[in-house]
């Protein structure tokens, strides 16, 4: 895992290696990056991190 990457991307790679079905990571316009895993009971587990977005971006 690359520590310079977003923590969500690092964890997504771990989940992918374990063959766990999930969505692809997505970055929302407000800076949240997330992916979703559904557990065996159908509950959605959302893993996310928040980026600091400057007003100049």
PyMOL Python script that loads the backbone (N, CA, C, O; Angstrom):
from pymol import cmd

cmd.read_pdbstr("""\
ATOM      1  N   UNK A   1       0.836  -1.187   0.000  1.00  0.00           N
ATOM      2  CA  UNK A   1       0.000   0.000   0.000  1.00  0.00           C
ATOM      3  C   UNK A   1       0.876   1.245   0.000  1.00  0.00           C
ATOM      4  O   UNK A   1       1.930   1.284   0.636  1.00  0.00           O
ATOM      5  N   UNK A   2       0.428   2.240  -0.711  1.00  0.00           N
ATOM      6  CA  UNK A   2       1.165   3.488  -0.831  1.00  0.00           C
ATOM      7  C   UNK A   2       0.624   4.498   0.180  1.00  0.00           C
ATOM      8  O   UNK A   2      -0.525   4.922   0.064  1.00  0.00           O
ATOM      9  N   UNK A   3       1.430   4.891   1.170  1.00  0.00           N
ATOM     10  CA  UNK A   3       0.919   5.830   2.179  1.00  0.00           C
ATOM     11  C   UNK A   3       0.594   7.206   1.616  1.00  0.00           C
ATOM     12  O   UNK A   3      -0.152   7.957   2.244  1.00  0.00           O
ATOM     13  N   UNK A   4       1.128   7.559   0.454  1.00  0.00           N
ATOM     14  CA  UNK A   4       0.835   8.864  -0.154  1.00  0.00           C
ATOM     15  C   UNK A   4      -0.552   8.880  -0.785  1.00  0.00           C
ATOM     16  O   UNK A   4      -1.102   9.951  -1.038  1.00  0.00           O
ATOM     17  N   UNK A   5      -1.121   7.711  -1.041  1.00  0.00           N
ATOM     18  CA  UNK A   5      -2.462   7.618  -1.618  1.00  0.00           C
ATOM     19  C   UNK A   5      -3.511   7.977  -0.582  1.00  0.00           C
ATOM     20  O   UNK A   5      -3.244   7.997   0.620  1.00  0.00           O
ATOM     21  N   UNK A   6      -4.700   8.257  -1.068  1.00  0.00           N
ATOM     22  CA  UNK A   6      -5.838   8.493  -0.192  1.00  0.00           C
ATOM     23  C   UNK A   6      -6.091   7.225   0.627  1.00  0.00           C
ATOM     24  O   UNK A   6      -6.012   6.127   0.077  1.00  0.00           O
ATOM     25  N   UNK A   7      -6.391   7.343   1.922  1.00  0.00           N
ATOM     26  CA  UNK A   7      -6.653   6.144   2.749  1.00  0.00           C
ATOM     27  C   UNK A   7      -7.769   5.258   2.191  1.00  0.00           C
ATOM     28  O   UNK A   7      -7.727   4.037   2.344  1.00  0.00           O
ATOM     29  N   UNK A   8      -8.752   5.859   1.556  1.00  0.00           N
ATOM     30  CA  UNK A   8      -9.843   5.071   0.969  1.00  0.00           C
ATOM     31  C   UNK A   8      -9.306   4.193  -0.148  1.00  0.00           C
ATOM     32  O   UNK A   8      -9.703   3.034  -0.269  1.00  0.00           O
ATOM     33  N   UNK A   9      -8.412   4.727  -0.964  1.00  0.00           N
ATOM     34  CA  UNK A   9      -7.842   3.931  -2.049  1.00  0.00           C
ATOM     35  C   UNK A   9      -7.001   2.785  -1.506  1.00  0.00           C
ATOM     36  O   UNK A   9      -7.011   1.682  -2.052  1.00  0.00           O
ATOM     37  N   UNK A  10      -6.270   3.054  -0.422  1.00  0.00           N
ATOM     38  CA  UNK A  10      -5.487   1.985   0.199  1.00  0.00           C
ATOM     39  C   UNK A  10      -6.397   0.875   0.711  1.00  0.00           C
ATOM     40  O   UNK A  10      -6.129  -0.303   0.475  1.00  0.00           O
ATOM     41  N   UNK A  11      -7.455   1.234   1.399  1.00  0.00           N
ATOM     42  CA  UNK A  11      -8.364   0.217   1.938  1.00  0.00           C
ATOM     43  C   UNK A  11      -9.117  -0.495   0.814  1.00  0.00           C
ATOM     44  O   UNK A  11      -9.377  -1.694   0.909  1.00  0.00           O
ATOM     45  N   UNK A  12      -9.466   0.227  -0.244  1.00  0.00           N
ATOM     46  CA  UNK A  12     -10.128  -0.392  -1.394  1.00  0.00           C
ATOM     47  C   UNK A  12      -9.229  -1.481  -1.989  1.00  0.00           C
ATOM     48  O   UNK A  12      -9.718  -2.551  -2.350  1.00  0.00           O
ATOM     49  N   UNK A  13      -7.938  -1.222  -2.092  1.00  0.00           N
ATOM     50  CA  UNK A  13      -7.008  -2.225  -2.620  1.00  0.00           C
ATOM     51  C   UNK A  13      -6.986  -3.462  -1.720  1.00  0.00           C
ATOM     52  O   UNK A  13      -6.943  -4.589  -2.213  1.00  0.00           O
ATOM     53  N   UNK A  14      -7.015  -3.254  -0.411  1.00  0.00           N
ATOM     54  CA  UNK A  14      -7.062  -4.370   0.533  1.00  0.00           C
ATOM     55  C   UNK A  14      -8.335  -5.200   0.328  1.00  0.00           C
ATOM     56  O   UNK A  14      -8.276  -6.429   0.277  1.00  0.00           O
ATOM     57  N   UNK A  15      -9.476  -4.530   0.212  1.00  0.00           N
ATOM     58  CA  UNK A  15     -10.768  -5.206   0.009  1.00  0.00           C
ATOM     59  C   UNK A  15     -10.759  -5.976  -1.307  1.00  0.00           C
ATOM     60  O   UNK A  15     -11.253  -7.100  -1.383  1.00  0.00           O
ATOM     61  N   UNK A  16     -10.195  -5.362  -2.335  1.00  0.00           N
ATOM     62  CA  UNK A  16     -10.126  -5.987  -3.660  1.00  0.00           C
ATOM     63  C   UNK A  16      -9.268  -7.258  -3.615  1.00  0.00           C
ATOM     64  O   UNK A  16      -9.632  -8.276  -4.205  1.00  0.00           O
ATOM     65  N   UNK A  17      -8.139  -7.197  -2.920  1.00  0.00           N
ATOM     66  CA  UNK A  17      -7.250  -8.360  -2.786  1.00  0.00           C
ATOM     67  C   UNK A  17      -7.966  -9.513  -2.087  1.00  0.00           C
ATOM     68  O   UNK A  17      -7.736 -10.678  -2.412  1.00  0.00           O
ATOM     69  N   UNK A  18      -8.832  -9.191  -1.129  1.00  0.00           N
ATOM     70  CA  UNK A  18      -9.577 -10.206  -0.382  1.00  0.00           C
ATOM     71  C   UNK A  18     -10.797 -10.722  -1.151  1.00  0.00           C
ATOM     72  O   UNK A  18     -11.555 -11.542  -0.633  1.00  0.00           O
ATOM     73  N   UNK A  19     -10.987 -10.241  -2.388  1.00  0.00           N
ATOM     74  CA  UNK A  19     -12.110 -10.656  -3.246  1.00  0.00           C
ATOM     75  C   UNK A  19     -13.469 -10.305  -2.654  1.00  0.00           C
ATOM     76  O   UNK A  19     -14.430 -11.058  -2.808  1.00  0.00           O
ATOM     77  N   UNK A  20     -13.549  -9.176  -1.985  1.00  0.00           N
ATOM     78  CA  UNK A  20     -14.809  -8.698  -1.421  1.00  0.00           C
ATOM     79  C   UNK A  20     -15.459  -7.773  -2.440  1.00  0.00           C
ATOM     80  O   UNK A  20     -14.821  -6.835  -2.918  1.00  0.00           O
ATOM     81  N   UNK A  21     -16.713  -8.024  -2.777  1.00  0.00           N
ATOM     82  CA  UNK A  21     -17.411  -7.207  -3.766  1.00  0.00           C
ATOM     83  C   UNK A  21     -17.685  -5.809  -3.206  1.00  0.00           C
ATOM     84  O   UNK A  21     -18.193  -5.660  -2.095  1.00  0.00           O
ATOM     85  N   UNK A  22     -17.342  -4.794  -3.991  1.00  0.00           N
ATOM     86  CA  UNK A  22     -17.586  -3.410  -3.571  1.00  0.00           C
ATOM     87  C   UNK A  22     -17.735  -2.534  -4.804  1.00  0.00           C
ATOM     88  O   UNK A  22     -17.468  -2.959  -5.928  1.00  0.00           O
ATOM     89  N   UNK A  23     -18.168  -1.301  -4.568  1.00  0.00           N
ATOM     90  CA  UNK A  23     -18.204  -0.325  -5.651  1.00  0.00           C
ATOM     91  C   UNK A  23     -16.791   0.212  -5.859  1.00  0.00           C
ATOM     92  O   UNK A  23     -15.922   0.020  -5.009  1.00  0.00           O
ATOM     93  N   UNK A  24     -16.561   0.877  -6.976  1.00  0.00           N
ATOM     94  CA  UNK A  24     -15.298   1.562  -7.224  1.00  0.00           C
ATOM     95  C   UNK A  24     -15.258   2.827  -6.378  1.00  0.00           C
ATOM     96  O   UNK A  24     -16.306   3.423  -6.129  1.00  0.00           O
ATOM     97  N   UNK A  25     -14.083   3.254  -5.929  1.00  0.00           N
ATOM     98  CA  UNK A  25     -14.008   4.526  -5.198  1.00  0.00           C
ATOM     99  C   UNK A  25     -14.484   5.683  -6.073  1.00  0.00           C
ATOM    100  O   UNK A  25     -14.222   5.721  -7.275  1.00  0.00           O
ATOM    101  N   UNK A  26     -15.179   6.615  -5.452  1.00  0.00           N
ATOM    102  CA  UNK A  26     -15.728   7.778  -6.160  1.00  0.00           C
ATOM    103  C   UNK A  26     -15.437   9.028  -5.337  1.00  0.00           C
ATOM    104  O   UNK A  26     -15.527   9.008  -4.109  1.00  0.00           O
ATOM    105  N   UNK A  27     -15.091  10.107  -6.018  1.00  0.00           N
ATOM    106  CA  UNK A  27     -14.888  11.391  -5.353  1.00  0.00           C
ATOM    107  C   UNK A  27     -16.068  12.292  -5.677  1.00  0.00           C
ATOM    108  O   UNK A  27     -16.387  12.522  -6.843  1.00  0.00           O
ATOM    109  N   UNK A  28     -16.709  12.796  -4.637  1.00  0.00           N
ATOM    110  CA  UNK A  28     -17.844  13.687  -4.794  1.00  0.00           C
ATOM    111  C   UNK A  28     -17.355  15.131  -4.912  1.00  0.00           C
ATOM    112  O   UNK A  28     -16.263  15.449  -4.441  1.00  0.00           O
ATOM    113  N   UNK A  29     -18.147  16.011  -5.536  1.00  0.00           N
ATOM    114  CA  UNK A  29     -17.716  17.409  -5.728  1.00  0.00           C
ATOM    115  C   UNK A  29     -17.363  18.127  -4.423  1.00  0.00           C
ATOM    116  O   UNK A  29     -16.567  19.066  -4.444  1.00  0.00           O
ATOM    117  N   UNK A  30     -17.928  17.716  -3.300  1.00  0.00           N
ATOM    118  CA  UNK A  30     -17.657  18.384  -2.028  1.00  0.00           C
ATOM    119  C   UNK A  30     -16.429  17.813  -1.325  1.00  0.00           C
ATOM    120  O   UNK A  30     -16.133  18.197  -0.194  1.00  0.00           O
ATOM    121  N   UNK A  31     -15.705  16.895  -1.985  1.00  0.00           N
ATOM    122  CA  UNK A  31     -14.425  16.417  -1.469  1.00  0.00           C
ATOM    123  C   UNK A  31     -14.429  15.073  -0.789  1.00  0.00           C
ATOM    124  O   UNK A  31     -13.365  14.590  -0.401  1.00  0.00           O
ATOM    125  N   UNK A  32     -15.575  14.446  -0.626  1.00  0.00           N
ATOM    126  CA  UNK A  32     -15.637  13.125   0.024  1.00  0.00           C
ATOM    127  C   UNK A  32     -15.307  12.047  -1.001  1.00  0.00           C
ATOM    128  O   UNK A  32     -15.874  12.025  -2.094  1.00  0.00           O
ATOM    129  N   UNK A  33     -14.386  11.153  -0.644  1.00  0.00           N
ATOM    130  CA  UNK A  33     -14.046  10.011  -1.500  1.00  0.00           C
ATOM    131  C   UNK A  33     -14.519   8.770  -0.766  1.00  0.00           C
ATOM    132  O   UNK A  33     -14.224   8.585   0.414  1.00  0.00           O
ATOM    133  N   UNK A  34     -15.263   7.909  -1.479  1.00  0.00           N
ATOM    134  CA  UNK A  34     -15.866   6.759  -0.808  1.00  0.00           C
ATOM    135  C   UNK A  34     -15.998   5.549  -1.715  1.00  0.00           C
ATOM    136  O   UNK A  34     -15.942   5.652  -2.940  1.00  0.00           O
ATOM    137  N   UNK A  35     -16.176   4.393  -1.074  1.00  0.00           N
ATOM    138  CA  UNK A  35     -16.628   3.185  -1.766  1.00  0.00           C
ATOM    139  C   UNK A  35     -17.530   2.431  -0.800  1.00  0.00           C
ATOM    140  O   UNK A  35     -17.486   2.660   0.408  1.00  0.00           O
ATOM    141  N   UNK A  36     -18.350   1.527  -1.338  1.00  0.00           N
ATOM    142  CA  UNK A  36     -19.374   0.850  -0.541  1.00  0.00           C
ATOM    143  C   UNK A  36     -19.208  -0.663  -0.657  1.00  0.00           C
ATOM    144  O   UNK A  36     -18.962  -1.202  -1.736  1.00  0.00           O
ATOM    145  N   UNK A  37     -19.351  -1.331   0.487  1.00  0.00           N
ATOM    146  CA  UNK A  37     -19.352  -2.791   0.570  1.00  0.00           C
ATOM    147  C   UNK A  37     -20.694  -3.187   1.169  1.00  0.00           C
ATOM    148  O   UNK A  37     -21.168  -2.542   2.103  1.00  0.00           O
ATOM    149  N   UNK A  38     -21.308  -4.238   0.644  1.00  0.00           N
ATOM    150  CA  UNK A  38     -22.548  -4.752   1.211  1.00  0.00           C
ATOM    151  C   UNK A  38     -22.215  -6.014   1.997  1.00  0.00           C
ATOM    152  O   UNK A  38     -21.590  -6.933   1.468  1.00  0.00           O
ATOM    153  N   UNK A  39     -22.635  -6.060   3.266  1.00  0.00           N
ATOM    154  CA  UNK A  39     -22.344  -7.245   4.077  1.00  0.00           C
ATOM    155  C   UNK A  39     -23.355  -8.349   3.760  1.00  0.00           C
ATOM    156  O   UNK A  39     -24.336  -8.102   3.059  1.00  0.00           O
ATOM    157  N   UNK A  40     -23.123  -9.576   4.276  1.00  0.00           N
ATOM    158  CA  UNK A  40     -24.011 -10.707   3.960  1.00  0.00           C
ATOM    159  C   UNK A  40     -25.471 -10.488   4.353  1.00  0.00           C
ATOM    160  O   UNK A  40     -26.360 -11.117   3.778  1.00  0.00           O
ATOM    161  N   UNK A  41     -25.734  -9.609   5.320  1.00  0.00           N
ATOM    162  CA  UNK A  41     -27.110  -9.322   5.731  1.00  0.00           C
ATOM    163  C   UNK A  41     -27.748  -8.207   4.905  1.00  0.00           C
ATOM    164  O   UNK A  41     -28.907  -7.855   5.125  1.00  0.00           O
ATOM    165  N   UNK A  42     -26.990  -7.646   3.949  1.00  0.00           N
ATOM    166  CA  UNK A  42     -27.532  -6.611   3.083  1.00  0.00           C
ATOM    167  C   UNK A  42     -27.262  -5.186   3.557  1.00  0.00           C
ATOM    168  O   UNK A  42     -27.683  -4.229   2.907  1.00  0.00           O
ATOM    169  N   UNK A  43     -26.563  -5.035   4.684  1.00  0.00           N
ATOM    170  CA  UNK A  43     -26.232  -3.688   5.158  1.00  0.00           C
ATOM    171  C   UNK A  43     -25.110  -3.096   4.302  1.00  0.00           C
ATOM    172  O   UNK A  43     -24.172  -3.795   3.918  1.00  0.00           O
ATOM    173  N   UNK A  44     -25.221  -1.812   4.015  1.00  0.00           N
ATOM    174  CA  UNK A  44     -24.180  -1.127   3.249  1.00  0.00           C
ATOM    175  C   UNK A  44     -23.180  -0.508   4.218  1.00  0.00           C
ATOM    176  O   UNK A  44     -23.550   0.204   5.153  1.00  0.00           O
ATOM    177  N   UNK A  45     -21.916  -0.794   3.974  1.00  0.00           N
ATOM    178  CA  UNK A  45     -20.826  -0.223   4.758  1.00  0.00           C
ATOM    179  C   UNK A  45     -20.113   0.778   3.862  1.00  0.00           C
ATOM    180  O   UNK A  45     -19.572   0.402   2.822  1.00  0.00           O
ATOM    181  N   UNK A  46     -20.106   2.034   4.249  1.00  0.00           N
ATOM    182  CA  UNK A  46     -19.495   3.087   3.440  1.00  0.00           C
ATOM    183  C   UNK A  46     -18.163   3.465   4.075  1.00  0.00           C
ATOM    184  O   UNK A  46     -18.107   3.861   5.239  1.00  0.00           O
ATOM    185  N   UNK A  47     -17.101   3.339   3.304  1.00  0.00           N
ATOM    186  CA  UNK A  47     -15.761   3.733   3.743  1.00  0.00           C
ATOM    187  C   UNK A  47     -15.420   5.027   3.020  1.00  0.00           C
ATOM    188  O   UNK A  47     -15.501   5.102   1.794  1.00  0.00           O
ATOM    189  N   UNK A  48     -15.039   6.046   3.784  1.00  0.00           N
ATOM    190  CA  UNK A  48     -14.783   7.338   3.147  1.00  0.00           C
ATOM    191  C   UNK A  48     -13.701   8.123   3.857  1.00  0.00           C
ATOM    192  O   UNK A  48     -13.350   7.852   5.005  1.00  0.00           O
ATOM    193  N   UNK A  49     -13.185   9.100   3.139  1.00  0.00           N
ATOM    194  CA  UNK A  49     -12.290  10.093   3.724  1.00  0.00           C
ATOM    195  C   UNK A  49     -12.692  11.432   3.120  1.00  0.00           C
ATOM    196  O   UNK A  49     -13.304  11.499   2.054  1.00  0.00           O
ATOM    197  N   UNK A  50     -12.337  12.476   3.820  1.00  0.00           N
ATOM    198  CA  UNK A  50     -12.701  13.822   3.376  1.00  0.00           C
ATOM    199  C   UNK A  50     -11.421  14.568   3.030  1.00  0.00           C
ATOM    200  O   UNK A  50     -10.478  14.607   3.819  1.00  0.00           O
ATOM    201  N   UNK A  51     -11.401  15.157   1.847  1.00  0.00           N
ATOM    202  CA  UNK A  51     -10.261  15.970   1.423  1.00  0.00           C
ATOM    203  C   UNK A  51     -10.557  17.414   1.727  1.00  0.00           C
ATOM    204  O   UNK A  51     -11.709  17.847   1.690  1.00  0.00           O
ATOM    205  N   UNK A  52      -9.526  18.150   2.026  1.00  0.00           N
ATOM    206  CA  UNK A  52      -9.683  19.595   2.224  1.00  0.00           C
ATOM    207  C   UNK A  52      -9.608  20.233   0.848  1.00  0.00           C
ATOM    208  O   UNK A  52      -8.619  20.073   0.133  1.00  0.00           O
ATOM    209  N   UNK A  53     -10.651  20.951   0.484  1.00  0.00           N
ATOM    210  CA  UNK A  53     -10.730  21.605  -0.811  1.00  0.00           C
ATOM    211  C   UNK A  53     -10.611  23.100  -0.600  1.00  0.00           C
ATOM    212  O   UNK A  53     -11.395  23.695   0.139  1.00  0.00           O
ATOM    213  N   UNK A  54      -9.624  23.708  -1.254  1.00  0.00           N
ATOM    214  CA  UNK A  54      -9.492  25.165  -1.112  1.00  0.00           C
ATOM    215  C   UNK A  54     -10.427  25.860  -2.075  1.00  0.00           C
ATOM    216  O   UNK A  54     -10.840  25.285  -3.082  1.00  0.00           O
ATOM    217  N   UNK A  55     -10.757  27.096  -1.764  1.00  0.00           N
ATOM    218  CA  UNK A  55     -11.667  27.871  -2.600  1.00  0.00           C
ATOM    219  C   UNK A  55     -11.025  28.218  -3.946  1.00  0.00           C
ATOM    220  O   UNK A  55     -11.725  28.597  -4.884  1.00  0.00           O
ATOM    221  N   UNK A  56      -9.708  28.093  -4.045  1.00  0.00           N
ATOM    222  CA  UNK A  56      -9.008  28.429  -5.298  1.00  0.00           C
ATOM    223  C   UNK A  56      -8.993  27.284  -6.288  1.00  0.00           C
ATOM    224  O   UNK A  56      -8.610  27.479  -7.442  1.00  0.00           O
ATOM    225  N   UNK A  57      -9.396  26.101  -5.874  1.00  0.00           N
ATOM    226  CA  UNK A  57      -9.395  24.914  -6.775  1.00  0.00           C
ATOM    227  C   UNK A  57     -10.541  24.966  -7.744  1.00  0.00           C
ATOM    228  O   UNK A  57     -10.695  24.063  -8.567  1.00  0.00           O
TER     229      UNK A  57
END
""", "prot")
cmd.dss("prot")
cmd.show_as("cartoon", "prot")
cmd.util.cbc("prot")
cmd.orient("prot")
